Amino acid sequence: MELNNVQIQSFLKYCFHVFRKSFLFIMVASITASFFAFFTTKMSPKIYRADAIILFVNSGGGISFGGASFFSGSSGGSGGIDGNTIKQILESRTLLEALVQKLELTRILNKGVFDSVEFLRRKIKIVNFEYKKILTISISMNNPELAAAIVNCAIDSLEEINKKLKLSTDKELVKVLDPAVPPLLPSGPSVRNNTISTFVCTAFLSYLISLVWFLIRKK
């Protein structure tokens, strides 16, 4: 059954009527929820993101390391070290365990070695811009100094693996374009975004509740 224009206009008028009748309820609910979101976001720990940008050089050498095979498959089987290979090494358990030992993360995080490694695996983000020969390494934590130290230590450990296993024919596997520094400003959570989104969502849900309530009462 298709709705004609008269029915559509009648329904829209009814929706506007419900909005007028429920305006006070919608505003009280939305403002209350917004204040709650504002104060909870203010009191929540700040998150700081540390980033580093590295440039990699394609060079010969494929190797099996730590139970994982590191080789380039994007150059027609040439066996060169590419961005995906470096990403795999940075995500390998051997490198992450080296970070845990060097930075004494078991003591700082109050976790065991396995849990600390899994924590790093979840937190460290690596983006490979293969066409630009660039990788970005980042981590978000509530400790800006530790975040920067983890990213820079990961790059140092990468070079140590390169020297030990001779992954690259070059002296350096990567060149650091922009090392990680402790961020001064937090990357989140955003008080303004959380407050505004909470207000909008609560207003919408409050209006839907009011509309359903009026329709039930009308029947």
Buried (B, 14 or more C-beta within 10 A) or exposed (E): EEEEEEEEEEEEEBEEEBEEEBEEBBBEBBEEBBEEBBEEBEEEEBBBBBBBBBBBBBBEBBBEBBEEEBBBEEEEEEBBBBBBBBBBBBBBBBBBBBBBEBBEBBEEBEBEEEBBBBBBEEEBEBEBEEEEBBBBBBBBBEBBEBBBBBBBBBBEBBBEBBEEBEBBEBEBBBEBEEBBBEBEEBBBBEBEEBBEEBBEBBBEBBBEBBBEEBEEEEE
